[in-house]
């Protein structure tokens, strides 16, 4: 374990200094593509600007015989594309796989100056991050890179879940953590075959009503007992969000596997957004629009947030806004929304216009009181 004074020291001579603070770059949709699929890879230059993050996937969904082709394909895509403000990430193969070492050495050596983040699957504990941290520093020094490549862990095992706080704080390179629901469900022995989302059997039922004879109608024959489906991933996401927030990094929902169920996808994304996630994975182009919309605060929420922040002035005391008492605590909540809106406005012209109108409306309402 490194001491506090050594935490931000480079782990190799000549490596770039670690960042003191992880930048808040919008990453509403992390769009996965298979670089071994030439047809899919050819579409990537045209997707720049339509998605916050493009991720070249080398792990799951890439057949064993295509691993090298995917790695080489990602190098070609990176070298042939001007990504502009769009981030380039990659998901490497697992640390215990026969491909990881070649993945990381090849990519850092050949396109390290373009890579923003490397995603590490099936992270079990801080020791996995420590290994990647040192290795990246050595490879960065060898390649002469001037900025550090950040690390993103995927929460896919029960052990990783138990160690999530330590994982988040294992390195100043840690950018964030994503939920990997399929592998995590299998490792926990959860009885679901769905990739993310809920399950109709995971529910609560309303209490039985009492009949005229004084007996409870447990079968719901006279008064049906309403049921409510619950979220299988609520606990996991909430704990992940807390761990990330504690260490100043970012939490993400992972994949939603049912591409056809756009309504269920939107619900799951929104649950994650409201709980504190900043983005999600997208596996199909139709999920990109959902993610961009859901992980961008609604105009009315932004207007209210601006109204509270403006009314609160220096952030102390209490005021009444739309019949509700607002104080320093609720002002902090509103600042979260305002900060996100301003980040997104800087990269999205349509949202810039929408949020500017929301801010102006808030200013007009406040001035009229």
C-alpha positions in Angstrom: 0.0 0.0 0.0 1.4 3.4 -1.0 1.7 6.2 1.5 -0.3 9.4 0.9 2.8 11.3 -0.2 3.7 8.6 -2.8 0.2 8.1 -4.1 0.6 10.6 -7.0 4.2 9.7 -7.8 4.9 8.1 -11.2 5.4 4.3 -10.9 8.2 4.3 -13.6 11.0 6.6 -14.5 9.9 8.7 -17.4 6.2 8.0 -17.0 3.7 10.9 -17.0 2.6 12.1 -13.5 -0.8 10.8 -12.4 -3.7 13.1 -12.5 -4.7 14.7 -9.2 -8.3 14.8 -10.1 -10.2 12.7 -12.7 -11.7 15.1 -15.3 -15.5 15.3 -15.5 -15.8 14.5 -19.2 -19.3 13.7 -20.4 -19.6 9.9 -21.1 -23.3 9.2 -21.3 -22.9 6.4 -23.8 -19.9 4.1 -24.0 -20.6 2.6 -27.4 -19.0 -0.8 -27.9 -17.7 -2.0 -31.3 -15.9 -5.1 -32.4 -12.7 -4.1 -34.3 -12.4 -7.6 -35.8 -15.6 -6.9 -37.7 -14.5 -4.9 -40.7 -18.0 -3.7 -41.6 -18.6 -2.4 -38.1 -15.1 -0.9 -37.8 -15.7 1.0 -41.1 -18.6 2.9 -39.5 -16.6 4.2 -36.6 -15.3 7.4 -38.2 -18.8 8.4 -39.1 -19.9 7.9 -35.5 -17.5 10.5 -34.1 -19.5 13.3 -32.5 -22.7 11.2 -32.1 -21.5 9.4 -29.0 -19.4 10.5 -26.1 -17.2 7.4 -26.0 -16.3 4.8 -28.6 -14.9 1.6 -27.2 -13.0 -1.0 -29.1 -14.0 -4.3 -27.5 -11.3 -7.0 -27.4 -12.9 -9.3 -24.8 -16.3 -10.9 -24.6 -18.2 -11.1 -28.0 -14.9 -11.5 -29.8 -14.2 -15.1 -30.8 -10.9 -16.6 -29.6 -9.6 -16.9 -33.2 -10.4 -13.2 -33.8 -8.5 -11.8 -30.8 -5.4 -10.7 -32.7 -7.6 -9.4 -35.6 -9.6 -7.3 -33.1 -6.4 -5.9 -31.6 -4.9 -5.0 -35.0 -8.2 -3.7 -36.1 -8.4 -1.3 -33.2 -5.0 0.1 -34.1 -6.1 0.7 -37.7 -9.3 2.4 -36.6 -7.4 4.7 -34.1 -4.7 5.6 -36.6 -7.3 6.4 -39.3 -9.8 8.4 -37.3 -9.8 11.9 -35.9 -11.8 11.5 -32.7 -12.1 15.1 -31.8 -13.9 15.5 -28.5 -15.1 11.9 -28.7 -13.1 9.7 -26.3 -11.5 6.4 -27.4 -11.6 3.6 -24.9 -10.8 -0.1 -25.1 -11.9 -3.1 -23.1 -8.9 -5.4 -22.8 -9.1 -9.2 -22.3 -9.1 -10.4 -18.7 -5.8 -10.3 -16.7 -5.6 -14.1 -16.6 -6.2 -14.6 -20.3 -3.5 -15.4 -22.9 -4.2 -12.2 -24.7 -4.0 -9.4 -22.0 -0.3 -8.8 -22.1 -0.2 -8.5 -25.9 -3.3 -6.3 -25.8 -1.9 -3.7 -23.4 1.7 -3.7 -24.8 0.5 -3.4 -28.4 -2.1 -0.7 -27.8 -0.1 1.5 -25.5 3.0 1.2 -27.7 1.1 2.0 -31.0 -1.9 4.2 -30.1 -1.3 5.1 -26.5 -1.4 8.8 -27.4 -5.0 8.4 -28.5 -6.3 6.1 -25.8 -8.1 7.8 -23.0 -9.1 4.8 -20.9 -8.4 1.1 -20.7 -11.3 -1.0 -19.3 -10.2 -4.0 -17.2 -12.8 -6.9 -16.9 -13.4 -9.1 -13.9 -11.4 -7.1 -11.5 -11.2 -9.0 -8.2 -9.4 -6.6 -5.9 -7.0 -3.7 -5.6 -4.1 -6.0 -6.5 -5.4 -6.3 -10.0 -5.4 -2.5 -10.4 -1.9 -2.2 -8.8 -0.6 -4.6 -11.5 -2.1 -2.7 -14.3 -1.0 0.6 -12.8 2.7 -0.3 -12.7 2.6 -2.0 -16.1 0.9 1.1 -17.7 3.6 3.4 -16.2 6.4 1.3 -17.7 4.7 1.1 -21.1 4.0 4.8 -21.1 7.6 5.6 -20.3 8.8 3.3 -23.0 6.4 4.9 -25.5 7.3 8.5 -24.4 3.6 9.4 -23.6 3.0 12.7 -22.0 -0.3 12.0 -20.4 -1.4 9.0 -18.3 -3.9 6.5 -19.6 -6.8 6.0 -17.2 -8.2 2.7 -15.9 -11.8 1.7 -15.7 -12.8 -1.5 -13.8 -15.8 -3.8 -14.5 -17.6 -5.1 -11.4 -18.3 -8.7 -12.5 -17.6 -11.0 -9.5 -18.8 -11.3 -5.9 -15.2 -10.8 -4.8 -15.0 -7.6 -6.8 -18.2 -6.4 -5.3 -16.9 -7.2 -1.8 -13.8 -5.2 -2.5 -15.3 -2.3 -4.5 -14.2 0.4 -2.2 -10.6 -0.8 -2.3 -10.7 -1.1 -6.1 -12.0 2.5 -6.5 -9.1 3.8 -4.4 -6.3 1.6 -5.7 -4.7 4.1 -8.1 -4.9 7.7 -9.1 -5.5 6.3 -12.6 -9.0 5.0 -11.6 -11.5 6.7 -13.8 -14.6 4.7 -12.9 -16.4 1.4 -12.5 -19.1 -0.3 -14.6 -21.6 -2.9 -13.6 -21.2 -6.2 -15.5 -24.5 -7.8 -14.7 -24.2 -11.1 -16.7 -20.9 -12.3 -15.2 -21.9 -10.9 -11.7 -25.2 -12.7 -11.8 -23.5 -16.0 -12.7 -20.8 -15.6 -10.0 -23.5 -14.8 -7.4 -25.6 -17.8 -8.5 -28.5 -15.4 -9.3 -31.3 -17.2 -11.1 -31.7 -15.0 -14.1 -30.7 -15.4 -17.7 -31.2 -11.8 -18.5 -28.3 -9.4 -19.2 -29.3 -6.5 -17.0 -32.8 -5.3 -16.3 -35.4 -6.7 -14.0 -37.1 -10.0 -13.6 -40.9 -10.6 -13.3 -40.3 -13.0 -10.4 -38.5 -10.5 -8.3 -41.4 -8.7 -6.8 -43.3 -7.6 -3.7 -47.1 -8.2 -3.2 -49.6 -6.0 -1.5 -51.1 -7.2 1.8 -54.3 -9.3 1.6 -57.5 -7.5 2.1 -59.9 -8.5 4.9 -63.2 -9.9 3.7 -66.7 -9.4 5.1 -66.2 -12.5 7.2 -63.1 -11.0 8.9 -60.8 -13.5 7.1 -57.9 -12.3 5.0 -58.4 -12.9 1.2 -54.8 -14.2 0.7 -55.6 -15.7 -2.7 -56.9 -12.3 -3.9 -60.2 -13.8 -5.1 -62.3 -10.8 -4.1 -59.7 -8.1 -4.0 -56.7 -8.8 -6.2 -53.4 -8.2 -4.5 -51.2 -5.9 -6.6 -47.7 -6.8 -7.3 -44.7 -4.6 -8.0 -41.6 -5.7 -9.8 -38.4 -4.7 -8.1 -34.9 -3.9 -9.4 -32.4 -6.8 -9.1 -29.5 -4.3 -9.4 -30.5 -1.6 -7.0 -28.2 -2.7 -4.1 -25.3 -3.3 -6.5 -25.6 0.0 -8.3 -26.1 2.0 -5.0 -23.0 0.5 -3.4 -20.9 1.0 -6.6 -22.1 4.7 -6.7 -21.1 5.3 -3.1 -17.7 3.7 -3.6 -17.0 5.8 -6.7 -18.3 9.0 -5.1 -16.1 8.4 -2.1 -13.0 8.3 -4.3 -13.9 11.0 -6.8 -14.4 8.7 -9.7 -17.5 7.8 -11.8 -20.1 5.0 -11.8 -21.6 3.5 -14.9 -24.4 1.1 -15.7 -23.3 -1.7 -18.0 -25.1 -3.5 -20.8 -28.8 -4.0 -21.4 -28.9 -7.1 -23.4 -32.5 -7.0 -24.9 -31.9 -4.7 -27.9 -35.6 -4.9 -28.9 -36.9 -3.8 -25.5 -36.2 0.0 -25.8 -38.8 0.8 -23.0 -37.2 -1.6 -20.5 -33.7 -0.3 -21.5 -34.8 3.3 -20.9 -36.2 2.4 -17.5 -33.0 0.7 -16.4 -30.8 3.5 -17.7 -33.0 6.1 -15.9 -32.8 4.1 -12.6 -29.0 4.1 -12.9 -29.0 7.9 -13.8 -31.1 8.8 -10.8 -29.0 6.8 -8.4 -25.8 8.6 -9.5 -24.4 6.8 -12.6 -23.0 9.2 -15.2 -23.4 6.9 -18.2 -24.0 3.4 -19.5 -22.8 1.0 -22.2 -24.6 0.9 -25.6 -24.5 -2.3 -27.6 -26.6 -1.2 -30.6 -27.0 2.2 -32.3 -30.7 2.4 -31.1 -29.5 2.5 -27.5 -27.2 5.5 -28.1 -30.2 8.0 -28.4 -31.7 6.5 -25.3 -28.5 6.9 -23.3 -27.8 10.4 -24.5 -31.4 11.5 -23.6 -31.7 9.7 -20.2 -28.2 10.7 -18.9 -28.9 14.4 -19.8 -31.0 16.2 -17.2 -34.5 17.3 -18.5 -35.0 21.0 -19.3 -37.5 21.5 -16.5 -35.1 19.9 -13.9 -32.3 22.2 -15.1 -34.6 25.3 -15.0 -35.6 24.4 -11.4 -32.0 23.8 -10.4 -30.9 27.1 -11.8 -33.8 28.9 -10.0 -32.8 27.4 -6.7 -29.1 28.2 -7.1 -29.9 31.8 -8.2 -32.3 32.3 -5.3 -29.9 30.9 -2.8 -27.2 33.4 -3.7 -24.2 32.5 -1.5 -25.7 29.1 -0.8 -26.6 29.8 2.9 -29.9 30.2 4.6 -33.2 29.1 3.2 -35.7 30.3 0.5 -39.1 29.4 -0.9 -39.1 28.3 -4.5 -42.4 27.1 -6.1 -43.8 26.5 -2.6 -40.9 24.4 -1.5 -38.4 25.2 1.1 -34.8 25.1 -0.3 -31.7 25.4 1.8 -27.9 24.7 1.5 -28.5 20.9 1.2 -31.0 21.1 -1.6 -28.9 23.8 -3.2 -26.0 21.3 -3.4 -28.4 18.8 -5.1 -29.3 21.5 -7.6 -25.6 22.3 -8.3 -25.1 18.7 -9.3 -27.7 19.2 -12.0 -26.4 22.6 -13.1 -22.8 21.3 -13.3 -23.9 18.4 -15.5 -26.0 20.6 -17.7 -23.1 23.0 -18.2 -20.7 20.2 -19.0 -23.1 18.8 -21.6 -23.8 22.2 -23.1 -20.1 22.5 -24.0 -20.2 19.5 -26.2 -23.8 19.4 -27.5 -25.1 22.4 -29.4 -28.7 21.2 -29.1 -28.4 20.9 -25.3 -26.6 24.2 -25.2 -29.6 25.9 -26.6 -32.1 24.0 -24.4 -30.2 24.6 -21.2 -29.5 28.3 -22.0 -33.3 28.8 -22.4 -33.8 27.0 -19.1 -31.3 29.2 -17.3 -32.9 32.3 -18.8 -36.3 31.2 -17.7 -35.0 30.7 -14.2 -33.4 34.1 -14.2 -36.6 35.7 -15.4 -38.7 34.0 -12.7 -36.3 34.9 -10.0 -36.1 38.5 -11.1 -39.9 38.8 -11.1 -40.2 37.8 -7.5 
